[in-house]
Each structure stands twice: as C-alpha cells, then as structure tokens.
C-alpha cells in the first residue's frame, strides 16, 4: 500500500476541536497569548483538524482568539487584506503554519498543477469574480450555484487554465479539495452544554478524571468508523470539563458517552491545554487513520 506524503490525504471523518473562550487566560499578556495560539494552531494543523469551535467561558476572550487564529490560518500572501488590530500586535511571533494552503506554488505552471488556491474577491460580477490569489496574474473565477460571495471575501478557487490576462478557475467549497487544506474557524456556542447538545457524530470529552483510553478503545474505534464527524472537547486552564459542567448545572457523564483520559498516570501534576491537544490528537490521528487509506 502506498502512502501519499504531501499533500496529506483528506480523512473520511471530519475532525473538530472545541476550546473554551478562556483558553488563553493562563497567559499573562498579549505576547504570551499570541505564542500560545501559535502552538495550538500548529497542533491543529499537524493532526489535520478541519474545524475549531469555541464555547463561552469566563474570562471571555473570543474576539482575541478569533483574531489570532484567523490571522494564523490565512495564507501568507493574503494577510495584507486582514485589518491591522491591537490584538495582532505580536502576530509576527506566530510560527509558519506550513499547511497545504500555505505552501502553494508561486510559479504559474506549478500552480496550475497544484490546482487549488485561496484568494480575495476584488470585483464581483453576475457569474464570476476577479480574485487576488497572490500570483503575477489575477484570477477570474466562475461562480457555481449555492456559493454566495461579495467584495472582500476570502474564497477558494480551483485553477483550470491561463487565458490572456487571467488565471481561469471556478469557486469551490473546502470539502471539494481532495486533500487536507487547513483548519477553519467554526461557530461559538454559549455554553459547554449547548455545544454537546448541538454537535453531531462522536463527541469526546477530555479529562484526567475520565475513563482511561485503553478501557474504551474498542467502543471508541467502532463509533469513530461508524460516524462521519468527531468533536474533541478540551477544558479550560483552571477548570476541567467536569467542573465546567457542574457550574452549568448538568452531569457530564449523562450527556457524553466518552469522557476520556488520554494521558493516564501523567507525570506532571497539571497538563496545559496546548500540551493536551498534542497528546490527544496524536492518539486520535492513529485511530482514525486506520480506516482512512
């Protein structure tokens, strides 16, 4: 069996990660918060997370989170279109993401072979848009049904050919790219309970008080392969999922089939969220990919 190293293949299972909006509260200042987002973004990309969700928790820093993640997820050649904000003061400290969306060729012929690219809408006509895709030529992208865009939107294009002064292509949805592209920002829920009640597929809570991973491994694998979405929920720096659920007035175990300890017998008294993300996703990456080839 051959394995494609780059670009990485797209899983059949959509993988989401849910974080509290106070996930950065442990960091003392904007500089350290930015560095923390960089570590989390790298983890999400390394393990091919499709979407990051948020749920409200105090102190709420949703705006800061969205500003930093959005900037980091955006391909480098399009960052000039992101408005300058105070929240991005230390954005230069964010490490290169190097996702497939960030490593697209700049040579026209190579870009046509790569096929997929992100761009910003400069002009919108009835059935096509003119895009800046970070190349020597602008792109003319034809608009398929159900794709609504306006000037200034960030969009995806499938490149088809070069015609006169334009790269020619068509606008597509992220799901149409045959390989992994990058993480996307999803919705924010008002509470942990709302998130659990509205997400579909396999939902996994993470906690050092949960069942040890190898005790639920068979059931978890069966559900992972049966359902087409998986959402992994992480707690906050100061309160785990059980404490958050208790404060919201519900029992976590009655609402979640899986609350899992992915780091049994941890050697450090506490595990930071960014460390837990690496540990959890490395295990799920192995489990999910057993059926992805």
C-alpha positions in Angstrom: 0.0 0.0 0.0 1.4 3.4 -0.9 1.0 6.5 1.3 1.0 10.0 -0.1 3.3 12.2 2.0 2.4 15.6 0.5 -0.1 17.0 0.3 -1.7 15.0 3.1 -4.8 13.0 2.3 -8.2 14.1 3.5 -9.9 11.9 6.1 -13.3 10.5 5.5 -14.1 11.6 9.1 -14.4 15.4 9.8 -12.4 16.2 12.8 -13.3 19.2 15.0 -11.7 20.6 18.2 -13.7 22.6 20.7 -12.0 25.1 23.0 -13.3 27.4 25.8 -13.1 31.1 25.1 -10.8 31.5 28.1 -8.2 29.0 26.9 -5.6 31.8 26.8 -6.4 33.1 30.4 -3.3 31.4 31.9 -1.0 33.5 29.7 -0.2 36.8 31.5 -0.1 39.2 28.5 -0.8 39.6 24.8 2.6 38.4 23.8 2.3 35.2 25.7 -1.3 34.6 24.5 -0.1 35.0 20.9 2.6 32.5 21.4 0.1 30.0 22.9 -2.2 30.4 19.9 0.7 29.6 17.7 1.4 26.4 19.5 -2.3 25.3 19.4 -2.6 26.3 15.7 0.5 24.1 14.9 -1.1 21.2 16.7 -4.4 21.6 14.9 -2.6 21.7 11.5 -0.2 18.8 12.2 -3.0 16.5 13.0 -5.3 17.7 10.2 -8.1 19.2 12.3 -10.8 20.5 10.0 -12.5 23.0 12.2 -12.0 24.7 15.6 -15.1 25.5 17.7 -15.5 27.6 20.8 -17.7 27.6 23.8 -18.2 30.6 26.2 -16.2 30.6 29.4 -15.1 33.5 31.6 -13.0 35.5 31.2 -14.3 35.5 27.7 -11.6 36.3 25.1 -13.4 35.1 22.0 -12.5 38.2 19.9 -8.8 37.8 20.6 -9.0 34.1 19.8 -10.7 34.6 16.5 -8.4 37.5 15.5 -5.2 35.4 16.2 -6.5 32.1 14.8 -7.9 33.8 11.7 -4.6 35.6 11.0 -2.6 32.4 11.5 -4.8 30.2 9.4 -4.8 32.7 6.5 -2.2 32.0 3.7 0.8 34.4 4.0 0.1 36.1 0.6 -3.4 37.2 1.8 -2.5 38.5 5.2 -2.2 42.0 3.8 -6.0 42.0 3.5 -6.5 41.5 7.2 -7.2 44.8 9.0 -4.5 45.9 11.5 -5.7 45.4 15.1 -4.2 45.7 18.5 -4.8 42.0 19.0 -2.3 41.3 16.2 0.5 43.4 17.7 2.7 40.3 18.2 1.4 38.3 15.2 5.0 38.2 13.9 5.7 35.7 16.7 3.3 33.1 15.2 5.3 30.3 13.7 4.9 29.4 10.0 1.9 27.1 9.7 3.1 25.3 6.5 -0.4 23.8 5.8 -1.1 22.9 2.2 -3.0 26.2 1.9 0.2 28.0 2.9 2.6 26.1 0.6 1.0 26.7 -2.8 3.5 27.4 -5.6 4.1 30.9 -6.9 5.1 29.7 -10.4 2.1 29.9 -12.7 2.7 26.5 -14.3 3.3 24.8 -11.0 0.2 26.5 -9.5 -2.0 25.0 -12.3 -0.7 21.5 -11.4 -1.4 22.1 -7.7 -4.9 23.3 -8.8 -6.2 24.8 -5.5 -5.6 28.2 -4.1 -7.2 30.8 -1.8 -7.9 34.4 -2.9 -9.6 37.6 -2.0 -12.6 38.9 -4.1 -11.6 42.2 -5.7 -14.6 42.5 -8.0 -17.9 40.6 -8.2 -19.9 40.2 -11.4 -23.1 38.3 -12.1 -21.4 34.9 -12.8 -17.8 35.4 -12.0 -15.4 37.2 -9.6 -11.9 38.7 -10.0 -9.6 37.5 -7.3 -6.1 38.3 -5.9 -4.5 34.9 -5.5 -1.0 36.1 -4.7 0.3 35.5 -8.2 1.6 37.6 -11.1 -1.9 37.3 -12.7 -5.3 38.0 -11.2 -7.8 35.1 -11.3 -11.2 35.1 -12.9 -13.3 32.6 -11.0 -16.7 31.4 -12.2 -19.3 31.1 -9.5 -21.2 27.8 -9.1 -24.6 27.5 -7.6 -25.0 28.0 -3.8 -21.8 30.0 -3.5 -22.5 33.5 -2.2 -19.7 36.0 -2.2 -19.1 39.7 -2.1 -16.1 42.0 -2.5 -13.5 41.4 0.2 -14.5 37.8 0.9 -11.8 35.1 1.2 -12.6 32.2 -1.1 -11.3 29.0 -2.6 -10.6 28.6 -6.3 -9.8 25.5 -8.4 -7.4 26.7 -11.2 -8.1 25.4 -14.7 -6.0 27.3 -17.2 -4.4 30.6 -18.2 -6.3 32.8 -20.6 -4.8 36.1 -21.8 -4.5 38.3 -18.6 -6.1 35.9 -16.1 -5.9 32.6 -14.4 -9.2 30.9 -15.1 -10.9 28.8 -12.5 -14.1 28.1 -10.5 -15.1 28.8 -6.9 -15.4 25.8 -4.7 -16.1 24.7 -1.2 -13.3 23.5 1.1 -14.8 20.0 1.1 -14.2 19.7 -2.7 -10.4 19.8 -2.2 -9.3 16.1 -2.4 -6.5 16.6 0.3 -6.3 18.3 3.7 -6.1 22.0 3.3 -6.0 23.9 6.7 -8.1 24.4 9.8 -11.1 26.7 9.6 -12.9 28.7 12.3 -16.3 27.4 13.3 -19.1 28.7 15.4 -19.1 29.7 19.1 -21.6 28.1 21.5 -23.0 29.9 24.5 -22.1 27.1 26.8 -20.5 23.7 27.1 -23.9 22.1 27.3 -25.1 23.8 24.2 -22.1 22.6 22.3 -22.6 19.0 23.4 -26.3 19.1 22.6 -25.8 20.5 19.1 -22.7 18.8 17.7 -23.2 15.6 15.7 -21.2 12.4 15.4 -18.8 11.1 18.0 -18.2 13.7 20.8 -15.2 13.1 23.1 -14.6 15.0 26.3 -11.0 15.0 27.6 -10.3 14.8 31.4 -7.8 13.3 33.7 -10.9 12.0 35.6 -12.3 10.3 32.6 -12.0 6.6 31.6 -8.5 5.6 30.6 -8.2 5.4 26.8 -7.4 1.7 26.6 -10.6 0.8 28.6 -12.9 2.5 26.0 -10.7 1.9 22.9 -12.8 -0.8 21.2 -16.1 1.1 21.6 -14.5 4.4 20.6 -12.9 2.9 17.5 -16.3 1.4 16.5 -18.0 4.8 16.8 -15.2 6.7 15.0 -15.5 4.4 12.0 -19.3 4.4 12.0 -19.9 8.1 12.2 -18.6 10.8 9.9 -17.8 13.6 12.4 -15.8 13.7 15.6 -15.6 16.6 18.0 -13.0 16.6 20.8 -13.7 19.0 23.7 -11.0 20.4 25.9 -11.4 22.2 29.3 -10.0 25.5 30.4 -6.7 26.2 32.1 -8.2 26.4 35.6 -11.3 24.2 35.3 -11.8 20.8 33.7 -14.9 19.7 31.9 -16.4 18.1 35.0 -16.2 21.4 36.9 -17.5 23.4 33.9 -20.4 21.0 33.5 -21.2 21.2 37.3 -21.2 25.1 37.1 -23.6 24.9 34.2 -25.9 22.5 36.2 -25.6 19.3 34.3 -23.8 15.9 34.7 -21.1 15.4 32.1 -21.3 11.6 32.2 -25.0 11.6 31.4 -24.5 13.9 28.4 -21.3 12.4 26.9 -20.7 8.8 26.1 -17.0 9.4 26.1 -15.0 11.3 28.7 -11.5 10.0 28.2 -8.2 10.2 30.0 -5.7 10.2 27.1 -2.7 10.6 29.4 -3.0 8.0 32.1 -0.7 8.3 35.1 0.6 11.7 33.9 4.0 12.6 35.3 3.2 16.3 35.7 0.5 17.4 38.2 -1.1 19.5 35.5 -1.2 19.3 31.7 -1.6 22.6 29.8 -4.3 22.8 27.2 -1.8 23.1 24.3 0.1 20.0 25.6 -3.1 18.0 26.0 -4.1 18.9 22.4 -0.8 17.4 21.1 -1.3 14.2 23.2 -4.9 13.7 22.4 -4.7 14.4 18.7 -1.7 12.1 18.2 -3.7 9.2 19.5 -6.8 10.0 17.6 -4.7 10.5 14.4 -3.6 6.9 14.7 -7.1 5.6 15.5 -8.9 7.4 12.8 -6.3 6.8 10.0 -6.6 3.0 10.5 -9.7 3.2 8.2 -8.7 6.2 6.1 -6.5 4.6 3.5 
